[in-house]
Amino acid sequence: MIQAKLALKQYEQEKRAIERAYRTEKELRERAAKKYNEAVKAVSEEFKGNVNSLNFKKENEIREMLKKAKNNPDEIDKILENELGIKKQ
């Protein structure tokens, strides 16, 4: 009986830890997705109206960098700052 109670207590602790980790991971993914979408929008605004082929090439390079960093909000901030001079908000 005591062993069953201990096992149940351990199970509940592990369950709470897993649920907490899942919520944290979900929040990080949502934050990364939001940051990525904002970054893509910023790039579009930066190069809007520029038909110069060099600007088009630069825009595509930045978009590719953002795509690779899609799940890393800090890396997205770094790319925006280094490539476009957009500081972290």
Buried (B, 14 or more C-beta within 10 A) or exposed (E): EEEEEEEEEEEEEEEEEEEEEEEEEEEEEEEBEEBBEBBBEBBEEBBEEEEEEEEEEBBEEBBEBBEEBBBBBEBBBBBBEEBBEBEEE
